[in-house]
Amino acid sequence: MEDIIRHIKNFIKPLLSREMLESYYRFRHQRHFAQSSVVPFAKILVTGSSGFIGRTITPYLSQCGFSLRGYDREPAAGPEEFIQGDLLDFTTLSHAAQGADCIIHLAASPHFADFESQLVPSNVLGLHNILEAARLAGVKRIILASSCQAAFLHEKQKRVRVNDRSPLGHYGLTKLWGEEMGQLYSRRYGLSVLAVRLGWAVNSPAEFENMATSAEGRPLFLSHDDLRELFRCSLYARPTPFDVVYAFSKQEPEIYDMKPAKRLLGFRPRDTYPHGLDF
């Protein structure tokens, strides 16, 4: 029977498009891990593990069986291993990357930070150090926390797609540069890089109130439960050289194109505004 199946696949393979073949192999990969307790990475380095997103996702990923190593300027409860350091401290960062086969890069300066003194050092130079440390340590997979601010919905648009690049501020610009740098390291050094353009995951009741009163806030909603599931799906997804996806909870209507996240990661958000928050 296996010989028959193999002959059939060899016959139809030339008839299939590249996209269809990628979908087939991605489905086979995801089905294998869905039926297995084996996690795809032995050790995952999480930068920015003490920040809000880091504190939100690391306990869940540990419960899923992943072995995590945190990296941040300030320690926090979460990963079983932790190394204290800065993104600009290349020596310590390189030490943290040793033995890891995947990096989830969350550490960054926020959108309100000063461009020259904070955004460029953390979001540009810091990312360069992450990618260099990953390359030298032989890390297989990089998951970059990008932002939906890398592309802005213009008045004439009905939907924002992953190949759109139109930041309105310096923060979004640094995130777009980060995607380009990730693609450079994928193209030149063979790293597998996934850039996730995250929606608005509010970190407090006060920030939730700001979202509720913001004209553009609700379409950007990303619940904490969907955020956790997004990173779990990203870890189980079949690695590709480079991809960009959006990460939002259910949008009504869908403004940001979620099809790549569904196709590449198998991520299907469950929550709608304002559900799925931890407070």
Salt bridges, closest charged atoms under 4 A:
ASP3 OD1 - ARG6 NH2 2.66
GLU22 OE2 - ARG18 NE 3.24
GLU80 OE2 - LYS43 NZ 3.85
GLU81 OE2 - LYS43 NZ 2.39
GLU81 OE1 - ARG69 NE 3.03
ASP86 OD2 - ARG73 NH1 3.88
GLU132 OE1 - ARG135 NH2 2.96
GLU179 OE2 - ARG197 NE 2.78
GLU180 OE2 - ARG165 NE 3.20
ASP225 OD1 - ARG228 NH2 2.70
GLU229 OE2 - ARG232 NH2 2.64
GLU254 OE2 - ARG159 NH1 3.84
ASP257 OD2 - ARG161 NH1 3.29
ASP278 OD2 - HIS224 ND1 3.63
ASP278 OD1 - ARG228 NH2 2.76
